[in-house]
Amino acid sequence: MRERLVADHKKLLTKYKIDDSLMFDSITEKIRNGLVHFMEVHSKVAIWGNGVHTKMLMSDFISELRKVNIIIDSQNKNVTEESGYKFIGKSDITSCKIDGIIISSYKYRNEIKEEIKKNNSSVDYFDIYEMLSENGIVLSEEYYTSLHPYGKYQKLNKLICEYNQKSGEICFEIISELIKIHDYILARKYAEQYVKINKSKLAEQLLMDLNLIIEDEMKAMKAINDNNVLMFCVDGMRCRDSLHSELCNFLEIRNKSVCYDNARSVSSTTFESLIPVYGENYDMSTPYYKKDKLEEMECRFIRHAIKSGRAIHFYTDGIEFVSSSHIKHQKSFQTATEKLWNFIIDAVDEDNGLFYVHVLFESHFSYPSPYADDRMIATGTNMVFDVLPMNGGRVKIDYETQHDKAIQYLDDSIFSLLKCFNGRMVLYADHGGYIMQEGETIENVKSVQLFLHEDLYHIPFLITKQGVEPKTVNNLFSLMELSNVVICLMDNTDYKSNETQFVKYQRSEIYNPDYKYIYKKCGYEQGLLAFECFEFEDEYKLVVFENKVINLAFRNELIEDEEKKKIYLKKVEKLITVCK
């Protein structure tokens, strides 16, 4: 079956002369490794440039660059108070004691290098594109322009907008780009239009070929051995997104699953949520939650998979999460359809596997997808960055609509196939997300919403396998139970959750300078500190900060009630780790 699918795709590329020769895998890996090494050997690193390139680097390699807070940009030298980052001019490099510079520009990198060599020759620099060239990869554009999921969706968005305006032969170009990312379902939709426009035998044959590969893809998904276990994480998906009645395919998955509709993540960001979950340790008195990956021995479900002789595959955009020689990691950033295709290819002939698919870009800000039929913003920033004065002070576009269309796209392209999976699966999100409205300013946002809003932590969590009795569980549930769930799925035993009076989620101290500025703007600098939040069944939340300040909230509102605060504190005081 694997060989047939591979042949189906190759046939499409060859028969219709679709060029898909440039691979992104090694590019991502080499950039990540280069940044890691550069940060390790230098004590004070700055980024030269403040354009889109820097935003993309900060997003794609957020863990690797988390200690960078200085930007060399003469034009923005005086906007530090507006941004939170320290902006300096090139004349300030020596006085700031910078010993390493990351050059964040494709177009002007040679000029920047000459400037460094001329006036700061003792300072080391890292040129991404020079490094790639030395490794035999010569790019003619920014790394994220065409090969990155953002670039692919931007291109599709441009083509689809053009098609909507004037139709015509551009339809085939759209189909070609969709075939490249293994989105045959949407490609078929445009192929149907192409037949009407072109009215040729070749167009009709293309539609037939797409129907064939979709049929084979669904057959392969159904044929995957039910002993295989799939961990399917939809990054940033809110629980209420998963309950939307228009998500017909997701609803079918829900109808055959045990659904924990009151599940909570461990934090509001990916690493701070998943590292504690995968390592089963969210004690904030340790630096554990600040890691970007675990070792094999720190992850119980990986140890169990190895002991059980399972083949382990991670499709996680080059992010390891768990470092182990037993895990085959996907090395590059990929769209959701590319990841699902690779999963099917690897799983269809496997009878004892553990697979982890992490959908990242479509469900996470800025929610890019081919369904965005108007002007689409596709950058790796958080929407709160839009409200910085230097960016105009208002949210740029209707991200809520862009988000809803992206979720609908996942339902049509991913969940339509995933519902055919007969193996054992746990479907969850790492965290949720808070979406501001178009034109909204930071002055319109309540400070508590930035760190405590329900949408940040309330996530979908579903378990499905052959013979499971579908049901909805409304008790409070923590993502910290994931290891127990995965191990039960591997052993084919029933998972039984324990009732709990409360769940805990947390966040470390905010280090991002832009967030620091925004919290200060909201008049709530207390929210910048590390905290633990204990949420109870009655929807009260006790928030304990590292400086021992305690807040009480009901749902998304801070309240003053000292007696209630004492009652809830007594229930959890032995479990507090943020201010031991």
N, C-alpha and C positions, 0 to 999 in steps of 0.2 A: 504493500500500500504506500509506503514511504517513497519508493522509487517511482510509482505512478504519479504521485503528487508533484514530485520534483520535475518529472518529465512534462507534466501538464504546464507548469509554469515556464519551463525552458522553451516549450513549444510556442507559447504566447509571445515571448520575447523575440524568438527567432522569426517566426512566421510573420509578425507584424513590425519587425525591425525596430524594436524598442531597446534603446541603449541603457543598460543597467550595470555597466562595468565597474564604476568607481565605488569602492567599498568604504564604509565609514568606521568599521570595527577598530582597525589599528589606529586611526586618527584619534579617537576618543581616549583610548588606552594610553597612547604616547603623551598626549597633552596632560592627562591626569598624573601619570608617573613623573613627568617633567616638573609639574607644579609642586608635587609632594617633595621631590628632592630639593628643589630650589628653596622652598620654605624651611626645610630642615637645616640647610647649611647657612642660612642667613638669619640674623637676629632682628632686623628691622626692614621690612619689605614694603615698598610702595608700588602702586599701579600708575603707569603713565598713560593718561587719557581718561575722559569722562563721557564717552559716547555709548552707543548701543553695544559695542564690542565689550566694554567693561561690564555692563549690565548682564550680558549673556554669560561672561566668565563667572561673575559673582553668583549667578543662578545655577549654571551647570556644575560648577565646582565649589559649591557653597562651603562644604566641609574643609576642603583643601585651602581655601582663602579666608577662612573665618577670622584669622588674626590680622588681616590687612584692613587698616582704617585710614590710610593716607593716600591721596590721589594727587598726582602731579598734573596740574592743568592751569596754566596761567590765566586763561579766560575766566575761570571760576574761583580765582584765588581768594576772593572776598566774600564767598557765600557759605563759609563754614557754619555760621549760625543758622542758616536756612536748611542745611543738609544734615549736619551731624558728622559727616566725614571731615577730616582735616584736609583742606585743599591748599596746596602750596605751589609756588612757581619753581621753575628749574633752578633759579638762583638760591633756593632754600634747601636744596638736597643735602649739602654739607652740614649746615647748621642743625638740620633735623636728624643727623647721624644715620642716614639711610645707607645701607650696605648692599641692597638688592633691589632691582627695578624690574617689574614685569611690564613688558611693552604690549599694551592693549590697543593695537591698531594694525590693520593689514596694509592700508594705503600709505601710512606715513612712517612705517616701522624703520625704514632705512635712514630717514632724516633724524628720527629719534636716536637711533644707534650712533650716528655721527655726532650728535649733540652730546651724548653721554661720553663718548670717547674723547671729545675735545675738551670738555669742561669738568667732567667727573670720571676720569679714567680709572680711578681706584674702585669705583662702584661697579659691581657685577650686574649683568642684565640677563633676562630670559626672553628671547624672541621665539614665540610659538612656531612661527612659520619657518624660521631658520632651522629650528630643531627638527621639524617635520621633514624639511628638505634634506637634512643630513641623514635621515632615516629612509630616504627614497620616496617620500610623499611630497610632491610639488603641487600646491594649490594655487589656483588663479583667482580666488576670492576668499572671503572670510569663512572660517571653518563651519559656521552655522548657516550659511546662506542657502545652500541647496541640499546638503546631505543630512542636516540636522532636522528632527521632526518639525521644529518651528519653521525652518526654511521650506520644507516640503508642503506644509499646510499653507504657508504664505503664497507659494507658487500656485497651489490648487485654488486658493481663494481668489487670486488675481484672474486665473483662467475662467473660473466659474462666474465671477462677476462680469467678465467680458462676454462669456457665452450667453448669460441672461440678457445682455444688452443687444447682441446681434446674432447669436446662434452660429450656425455655419460649421466649417471644418475644424474649428477649435475644439469641437466635441471629441475628436479622436485624441487630441493632445491630453485632454482631461482623463480619458480612459487609460492612456499610456502611463500617466503619473499614478493613477490608482492601482494599476497592475504592478507597478514597481514596489508599492507598499503592501502588496497582497490583499488589497481591498477589492475583491472580485464582486462583492455584492453591490457596492455603489457603482463599480465599473459597469456592471450589467445594466443598471438604470440608465446610464448615459449611452450605453450601446444600443438600447432600445430607441433612444432619441436619434442616435446616429443612423440607424436603419431607416428611420422616417426621413432624415435629411438627405442621406447619401443614396439610398435605394439601389445599392450594388450588392452583388453576390459576396464580395469581400466583407462588407458590413454585416450581412446576414451570417456569414461564417464566423465572424468575430463574436457575435452574440451567442451562437451555438457553442463555441469554444469556452466562453465564459460560463455558460450554463453547465457545461461538462465539468469544469474545475470546481464550481460551487457544489455540484452534486458529489464529486469525489471528496471534497473537503468535509462535507457533512457526513458522508459515509465513514471517513477516517475518524472523525470525532466520535461517532457512535461505536466504532470498532475498538477504541482504546480500552484496554483491559481494565476491568473494574477494581483490580487490586491496586492500581495506581492512585496516588494521592496528589491533589492539586491545591496549593495555597494560592488564592487569587486575591490580590490586594489592589483596590481602586483608590489611588492616592487622592486625598482631599474630598472624597465623596461623603456628603451628609446623609444621615438616616432619612431625612425627609425627601431627598432626591430619589432614594430607592423605593419610596412608597408612591411615587407619582403614577397615576393610572394610565398615562400615555406610554409608559415603558412596558409594552406588552410582553416582550421577551424576558425581561427581568422578572416580571410578574409570574411567568411560567416557572422560572427557577425558584421563586419564593414559594409557589404552591406545592413544591415537592421537597421543601426544606424545613428544618427547624430554624425559626427566625427569632433572634434575640433583638427585639425592637427597642430595648432600653439599654443598649450597649454604649460604653464610653471608652474613648481612647485614653492613652496614658499622658499624652501631651498634645500641643497644637501644631507641632512641627514633626517632620518625618523621623529624623534621627533620634530626637528626644522621646519619641513615642516607641519606635520599633526596637531600638537597642535595649531598653529595659524589658520590653515584651519578649524579645527573642532570647535574652539572657536571664529572664525571670528575676530581675533585681531592680527595684526602683527606689532603693535607699539613697536619698540625696546627700547623705553624709559621706558618700564615696564619690569619686569622679566618674563612676561607671556610666551614668546617663549622658556624659559628655563625649563618649566615644563615637566614632563613625563606623566601627565594625567590631565584631567579636571574634575571638579565637574559637576553634572547633570545640574545645572542651568546655566553653562557657555556654554552649547552646544545647540544651537537653534533647530537643527533637532532632537535631542533626546527629548527635551521638547515637540516638536510637535508630535513625535511618541507616547509618553506617553499620551498626551492629546487625541490622536486619538485611544487610546486603543490597540496599536500594541504590539504584542510580539516581544521582541528585543533580538537578538542573535549575539554575537561577537565571531568569530573564529580567534583569533589574538595572538596565542602562549603565552597565559598568560599575555599579555600586555593589560591593561585595556583601555587606551586612554581616556575613559570617565568612571568615577566612579558613578555608580547608582545601587540601589537595583532592578531597573526595567530591568537591562540588565543581561542576562545569558551569562557569560564569559566562553569560553573554557580555561582550566587551563594549558595545557601543550604545549610544542613544537610539531608541527605536520607537516607532509609532505603535499603538496598541495592536493594530492588525498584523504588523511584522512580528511582534512577540507571540501572538496567538498562533500564527502560522508556524513559527519555529517550535512552539510547544507541540503542535499536532505532529509535525515531522519527527520530533524526538520521541513522542509518547506512543505513536501508533504501533510501533513494533516492540514496545517495552512492556513487560509484565510485572515489574517490581520497581516502580520509580516514585520519587518524591520531586514534584515540580513546583516552582514558585514563580508566578507571573505577577509583576508589579506594573500596573498601568499608571503612567506618570503624567504625561503632558496633557491629555485631553480633559481629564477630570480635575486638574490643578490649574491655578491661575497661570496664564491668561486664557485658558480653556480654548485652545485652537482646535479646529476641525473643518472638514470639507463642507459642513452644513452652515457655516458662517457665510451667508449670501450677501452680506454688506461689508463695509470696511471692517476688517479684522485686525486687531492688535495681537501680535504673537511675539511676546518677549518674556524673558525669564525673570521678571521682577514681581514683586507683590503689589497689589493695587494701592496699598497705602502710600507707595512711592509717588503715585500720581498727584497726591495732594501736597507735596512739598512745594514751597513757593517757587523754586527754580523750575518746576514743571508745570506751573500755571495755577496751582492751588486747588484744582478741581479734578474729580475723576473724569478720565478722558472719554470713555464710551459707555454704552450699555452692556457692562460685563454680565449682568444677570441674564440677558437674552443670549449672549455668547455662551455663557455657561449652560443654559438650558438646552441649546442646540447641540453642544458638545456631548452632553449626557444622552440626548436622544440619538446622536450618532453612535455612541457606544452601544446603545440598545440594539440598533439595527445591524451594526457591523460585528460586534463582539458577542453580546448576549444571545443573539440569534443562533450563533454557533455553539456557545457555551451551554445552552439549554439542552443540546444533544449529547453532552458529556455524561457518560454512565458511571464514571469512576467516583471516588470519594473526594469531596471538595469542601473546603471552608472558604467562604467569600467574606471579605472584610475591608475596612478602610483603616489607614494609619492614623488619620485625624479628619476633621471636617474643615470648614472654612466659613469666613464671614465676608459677605459680598456687599460692598457699598454701592449706592445708586449713582447713575450718570449725573454729573454736575455737582455731586455732593462734595462738601468741604469737610475738613477735619473738625471744624467747629460744630458740625451737625452730629458728630459721633459722641456718644456717651463713653467716658473713659473706661468704664467697666467692660464695654463690649469688645475692647481691644484684647482682653486677656481672659474673659470669663464667659463670653457669650455661648449659649447652648450649642449653636451651630459649629463651634470650634471642636467640640468633643463628642457630640452625639453622632454615632456612626452606624452603618449597617453591619450586621454579623449574622451569617447564614451557614448552616451545616447541612450537607446533603450527601446521601449515599443510597445504594440499593437497599430497599426494605425499610428505610427510615419512615417513621410516622410524622407527616408534616404537621407542624403546630407553631403557634406564636407564643413566645415567652416574654412576659412584660416586666419581670423582675429586673432590678438593676444588675448589670453585667459588665465586667471589666475585660478589656482586651488582654489583660495579663493572663487570662485563662487559655490563650492561644496554644501554648505548648501542650497542655493537657488534651486539648481538642485534636491537635495534629497527631499526637501519639495514639490516641484512641482510634483515629481514622486509619493509621498505619496498622494497628493491631486488629482492626475491624471489630472493635468493641463499642458499646454505646457510651457516649459521654453524658454524664449526669452533673449538672451544675448545682452548686450550693447556693441557697438563698443568702443574701447579704443585706445588711441594713444600710450600707454605704459603699461607695467606690471612691478611689483616689485618682486624681490626675494632677499634673505638676508642670512646672517650667523653670528652667534655670534663669539666672540673671541675663537680661538682654544686653548683648554686646554690639549689635548692629547700630551704628551711629544714626542712621535714618530713623529707626524706631525710637531711639533715645530722644531725638528731636520731637517726634510726634507725641510721645507720652508727655513730654514737658509742655508741648503746645496744648494738650488736653488738661493740663494742670493736675496730672496724676503720676508724679515721678515714683510714688510708692509701687506702682504696677511694673516698674522696670526690674524690681528685685525678684530673686528666686522665691517661688512659693509652692505650697502644696494645697490642693483644694479637696475637701472631703464633701462629696455630694450624697445627701441622704434620700431615702425613699419619699419623703414629703416635699422634696424639691428645694429644701434649704441647703445652702452651701457654706461651709466654714473654710475660710482662706487664711492660711498661716504663712507669713512671710519670714524670710531669713533673719530680719531684724526684730522678730518676735511680735510684730504688729499683727493683730488678728481682725479680719473683717468678716461680717456675716452678710450673706446675700440670699435673696429668694428669687429663683429663676435667674433673670438677668439684671436684677436691681440690687444695689447695696442697701442694707437697712440697718437701723440702730435698734438693737434689742439685747441689752447686756445679759439679761436672765437666760434667754435662749442661747446666747453665745456660750455661756458657762455650761449649759446642759450638753451642747454638742461637743464642746471641748473635752469634757469629762469622758465622752465615749471614744475619743480618738487620741488623747494626749500621749498614750504609750506608743503610738504608731507614727508620731511626728518625727521626721528625720531632717527637715530642712534647717532647723535651728538647734540641733543638739548641743 
